[in-house]
Amino acid sequence: MELSIFSIFPLMLIIALGCYIQTNTGFAFALIVMSLGAATSALPLSELALVISFLSLVNSTTALKGAIKHVDARLMKWLFCGIIPGALIGVWWLSQLSDSSQNQLKVLLGGSILISALLLMRKPAEQNQHASRKTIAMTGIFAGIMGGLFSTFGPPIAYLLYRQPIALKVVLNTLLATFWLTSVLRIGTVHVLSSVDTQVYWLALLGAPWIIVCTHLSKKFPPMMSERRLRNVALILLVFSGISILATGLIEL
Protein backbone atom coordinates (compact mmCIF):
# COMPACT_ATOMS: atom_id res chain seq x y z
CA MET A 1 0.00 0.00 0.00
CA GLU A 2 1.43 3.38 -1.04
CA LEU A 3 1.52 6.01 1.70
CA SER A 4 -0.44 9.24 1.27
CA ILE A 5 -1.80 12.02 3.47
CA PHE A 6 -5.16 10.22 3.42
CA SER A 7 -3.64 7.09 5.00
CA ILE A 8 -1.07 8.79 7.27
CA PHE A 9 -3.38 11.37 8.91
CA PRO A 10 -5.98 8.89 10.28
CA LEU A 11 -3.14 6.64 11.47
CA MET A 12 -1.56 9.52 13.40
CA LEU A 13 -4.91 10.24 15.08
CA ILE A 14 -5.26 6.57 16.05
CA ILE A 15 -1.69 6.59 17.43
CA ALA A 16 -2.46 9.69 19.51
CA LEU A 17 -5.57 8.04 20.98
CA GLY A 18 -3.69 4.84 21.82
CA CYS A 19 -0.85 6.82 23.38
CA TYR A 20 -3.23 8.85 25.56
CA ILE A 21 -5.04 5.77 26.84
CA GLN A 22 -1.86 3.79 27.54
CA THR A 23 -0.13 6.67 29.33
CA ASN A 24 -3.09 7.07 31.66
CA THR A 25 -4.05 3.41 32.17
CA GLY A 26 -0.83 1.44 31.55
CA PHE A 27 -2.24 -0.65 28.69
CA ALA A 28 -3.96 -0.65 25.29
CA PHE A 29 -1.60 1.26 22.96
CA ALA A 30 -0.94 -1.73 20.71
CA LEU A 31 -4.54 -3.01 20.95
CA ILE A 32 -6.06 0.38 20.09
CA VAL A 33 -3.71 1.08 17.17
CA MET A 34 -3.87 -2.48 15.84
CA SER A 35 -7.66 -2.74 16.08
CA LEU A 36 -8.51 0.68 14.64
CA GLY A 37 -5.69 0.53 12.10
CA ALA A 38 -6.90 -2.88 10.89
CA ALA A 39 -10.54 -1.77 10.88
CA THR A 40 -9.63 1.19 8.62
CA SER A 41 -7.19 -0.91 6.52
CA ALA A 42 -4.47 1.66 7.17
CA LEU A 43 -1.68 -0.85 6.39
CA PRO A 44 -1.20 -4.58 5.80
CA LEU A 45 -1.41 -6.28 9.20
CA SER A 46 2.22 -7.45 9.31
CA GLU A 47 3.49 -3.92 8.55
CA LEU A 48 1.07 -2.31 11.00
CA ALA A 49 2.26 -4.67 13.75
CA LEU A 50 5.90 -3.74 13.16
CA VAL A 51 5.14 0.00 13.12
CA ILE A 52 3.38 -0.52 16.46
CA SER A 53 6.49 -2.25 17.84
CA PHE A 54 8.69 0.72 16.93
CA LEU A 55 6.22 3.25 18.32
CA SER A 56 5.54 1.25 21.49
CA LEU A 57 9.29 1.33 22.10
CA VAL A 58 9.27 5.13 21.82
CA ASN A 59 6.14 5.46 23.96
CA SER A 60 7.39 3.25 26.78
CA THR A 61 10.86 4.86 26.75
CA THR A 62 9.29 8.29 27.16
CA ALA A 63 6.76 7.21 29.79
CA LEU A 64 9.35 5.26 31.84
CA LYS A 65 11.65 8.23 32.33
CA GLY A 66 12.47 8.40 36.05
CA ALA A 67 10.23 5.43 36.92
CA ILE A 68 12.54 2.40 36.60
CA LYS A 69 12.75 2.09 40.39
CA HIS A 70 9.04 1.17 40.46
CA VAL A 71 9.49 -1.89 38.19
CA ASP A 72 9.06 -5.43 39.61
CA ALA A 73 12.15 -7.18 38.21
CA ARG A 74 11.13 -10.62 39.57
CA LEU A 75 7.86 -10.63 37.67
CA MET A 76 9.55 -9.49 34.48
CA LYS A 77 12.23 -12.18 34.70
CA TRP A 78 9.71 -15.04 34.84
CA LEU A 79 7.42 -13.40 32.27
CA PHE A 80 10.24 -13.38 29.74
CA CYS A 81 10.91 -17.07 30.27
CA GLY A 82 7.58 -17.52 28.43
CA ILE A 83 7.49 -14.38 26.26
CA ILE A 84 10.67 -15.18 24.32
CA PRO A 85 9.63 -18.60 22.93
CA GLY A 86 6.02 -17.39 22.52
CA ALA A 87 7.10 -14.37 20.47
CA LEU A 88 9.24 -16.54 18.18
CA ILE A 89 6.22 -18.78 17.51
CA GLY A 90 3.95 -15.77 16.91
CA VAL A 91 6.28 -14.01 14.45
CA TRP A 92 6.80 -17.26 12.51
CA TRP A 93 3.03 -17.87 12.41
CA LEU A 94 2.41 -14.32 11.17
CA SER A 95 4.93 -14.77 8.34
CA GLN A 96 3.15 -17.97 7.26
CA LEU A 97 -0.31 -16.39 7.27
CA SER A 98 0.87 -13.16 5.61
CA ASP A 99 2.00 -15.17 2.62
CA SER A 100 -1.23 -17.19 2.36
CA SER A 101 -4.29 -15.37 3.70
CA GLN A 102 -4.92 -11.85 4.97
CA ASN A 103 -8.53 -12.85 5.67
CA GLN A 104 -7.47 -15.63 8.05
CA LEU A 105 -5.26 -13.06 9.77
CA LYS A 106 -8.24 -10.73 10.16
CA VAL A 107 -10.32 -13.51 11.73
CA LEU A 108 -7.48 -14.33 14.11
CA LEU A 109 -6.88 -10.66 14.94
CA GLY A 110 -10.58 -9.86 15.45
CA GLY A 111 -11.03 -12.88 17.70
CA SER A 112 -7.89 -12.01 19.69
CA ILE A 113 -8.97 -8.40 20.21
CA LEU A 114 -12.48 -9.44 21.24
CA ILE A 115 -11.26 -12.07 23.72
CA SER A 116 -8.64 -9.65 25.09
CA ALA A 117 -11.20 -6.89 25.62
CA LEU A 118 -13.69 -9.22 27.32
CA LEU A 119 -10.91 -10.59 29.54
CA LEU A 120 -9.79 -7.11 30.54
CA MET A 121 -13.39 -6.07 31.28
CA ARG A 122 -13.39 -8.48 34.20
CA LYS A 123 -12.14 -6.80 37.33
CA PRO A 124 -9.29 -9.03 38.51
CA ALA A 125 -9.65 -10.04 42.16
CA GLU A 126 -6.39 -9.19 43.91
CA GLN A 127 -4.65 -12.27 45.27
CA ASN A 128 -3.13 -12.42 48.74
CA GLN A 129 0.13 -13.87 47.46
CA HIS A 130 2.26 -13.52 44.36
CA ALA A 131 1.60 -15.80 41.39
CA SER A 132 3.88 -18.83 41.04
CA ARG A 133 6.78 -18.87 38.61
CA LYS A 134 4.91 -21.41 36.47
CA THR A 135 1.81 -19.18 36.24
CA ILE A 136 3.90 -16.15 35.32
CA ALA A 137 5.85 -18.07 32.64
CA MET A 138 2.66 -19.56 31.13
CA THR A 139 1.15 -16.07 30.97
CA GLY A 140 4.32 -14.99 29.20
CA ILE A 141 3.89 -17.71 26.56
CA PHE A 142 0.33 -16.61 25.71
CA ALA A 143 1.41 -12.95 25.69
CA GLY A 144 4.40 -13.81 23.50
CA ILE A 145 2.28 -15.57 20.87
CA MET A 146 -0.18 -12.66 20.73
CA GLY A 147 2.67 -10.16 20.63
CA GLY A 148 4.57 -12.07 17.97
CA LEU A 149 1.47 -12.14 15.80
CA PHE A 150 0.09 -8.63 16.29
CA SER A 151 2.42 -6.77 18.69
CA THR A 152 -0.34 -7.04 21.34
CA PHE A 153 1.52 -8.46 24.31
CA GLY A 154 -0.50 -6.52 26.87
CA PRO A 155 -3.83 -8.25 27.77
CA PRO A 156 -2.55 -11.46 29.44
CA ILE A 157 0.23 -9.54 31.21
CA ALA A 158 -2.10 -6.76 32.40
CA TYR A 159 -4.61 -9.31 33.72
CA LEU A 160 -1.85 -11.10 35.66
CA LEU A 161 -0.28 -7.94 37.09
CA TYR A 162 -3.55 -6.38 38.24
CA ARG A 163 -4.16 -9.53 40.35
CA GLN A 164 -0.85 -9.24 42.20
CA PRO A 165 -0.60 -7.74 45.72
CA ILE A 166 1.58 -4.85 44.53
CA ALA A 167 1.07 -1.08 44.30
CA LEU A 168 -0.69 0.33 41.23
CA LYS A 169 2.38 2.43 40.41
CA VAL A 170 4.46 -0.77 40.28
CA VAL A 171 1.87 -2.45 38.05
CA LEU A 172 1.82 0.44 35.56
CA ASN A 173 5.60 0.82 35.36
CA THR A 174 6.21 -2.94 35.16
CA LEU A 175 3.78 -3.04 32.23
CA LEU A 176 5.63 -0.20 30.51
CA ALA A 177 9.03 -1.82 31.11
CA THR A 178 7.70 -5.11 29.75
CA PHE A 179 6.38 -3.37 26.64
CA TRP A 180 9.79 -1.75 26.13
CA LEU A 181 11.58 -5.09 26.18
CA THR A 182 8.94 -6.91 24.12
CA SER A 183 9.19 -4.20 21.45
CA VAL A 184 12.96 -4.70 21.22
CA LEU A 185 12.46 -8.48 21.10
CA ARG A 186 9.80 -8.34 18.37
CA ILE A 187 11.67 -5.85 16.18
CA GLY A 188 14.79 -8.02 16.31
CA THR A 189 12.88 -11.24 15.65
CA VAL A 190 10.99 -9.83 12.65
CA HIS A 191 14.23 -8.58 11.08
CA VAL A 192 15.83 -12.00 11.50
CA LEU A 193 12.87 -14.05 10.21
CA SER A 194 11.49 -11.85 7.41
CA SER A 195 12.09 -8.86 5.13
CA VAL A 196 10.78 -5.40 6.04
CA ASP A 197 9.19 -2.87 3.68
CA THR A 198 10.94 0.52 3.77
CA GLN A 199 7.65 2.34 4.39
CA VAL A 200 7.61 0.82 7.88
CA TYR A 201 10.79 2.77 8.69
CA TRP A 202 9.35 5.99 7.26
CA LEU A 203 6.22 5.62 9.36
CA ALA A 204 8.30 4.86 12.46
CA LEU A 205 10.46 7.96 11.85
CA LEU A 206 7.36 10.08 11.29
CA GLY A 207 5.55 8.65 14.31
CA ALA A 208 8.44 8.82 16.81
CA PRO A 209 8.42 12.59 17.46
CA TRP A 210 4.63 12.57 17.29
CA ILE A 211 4.34 9.93 19.99
CA ILE A 212 6.86 11.72 22.24
CA VAL A 213 4.72 14.87 22.03
CA CYS A 214 1.53 12.86 22.62
CA THR A 215 3.03 11.09 25.66
CA HIS A 216 4.13 14.36 27.26
CA LEU A 217 0.72 15.94 26.59
CA SER A 218 -1.02 12.84 27.97
CA LYS A 219 0.89 13.26 31.23
CA LYS A 220 0.31 17.02 31.37
CA PHE A 221 -3.42 16.81 30.60
CA PRO A 222 -4.82 13.71 32.33
CA PRO A 223 -8.44 12.78 31.55
CA MET A 224 -11.33 14.46 33.37
CA MET A 225 -12.76 10.98 34.01
CA SER A 226 -11.39 8.37 36.39
CA GLU A 227 -8.74 5.87 35.25
CA ARG A 228 -11.33 3.09 35.51
CA ARG A 229 -13.86 4.92 33.33
CA LEU A 230 -11.24 5.70 30.68
CA ARG A 231 -10.26 2.03 30.76
CA ASN A 232 -13.89 0.99 30.22
CA VAL A 233 -14.28 3.39 27.27
CA ALA A 234 -11.16 1.87 25.68
CA LEU A 235 -12.45 -1.67 26.21
CA ILE A 236 -15.86 -0.91 24.68
CA LEU A 237 -14.07 0.59 21.67
CA LEU A 238 -11.98 -2.57 21.38
CA VAL A 239 -15.05 -4.84 21.53
CA PHE A 240 -16.68 -3.06 18.59
CA SER A 241 -13.40 -2.99 16.63
CA GLY A 242 -12.84 -6.69 17.28
CA ILE A 243 -16.36 -7.58 16.12
CA SER A 244 -15.92 -5.46 12.98
CA ILE A 245 -12.56 -7.03 12.02
CA LEU A 246 -13.80 -10.55 12.81
CA ALA A 247 -16.97 -10.08 10.74
CA THR A 248 -15.01 -8.63 7.80
CA GLY A 249 -12.57 -11.53 7.84
CA LEU A 250 -15.31 -14.15 8.01
CA ILE A 251 -17.28 -12.54 5.16
CA GLU A 252 -14.21 -12.36 2.91
CA LEU A 253 -13.03 -15.92 3.60
Summary of the structure (lengths in Angstrom):
residues: 253
radius of gyration: 16.9
end to end distance: 20.9
largest distance: 52.4
contacts: 897
relative contact order: 0.20
helix: 81%
strand: 0%
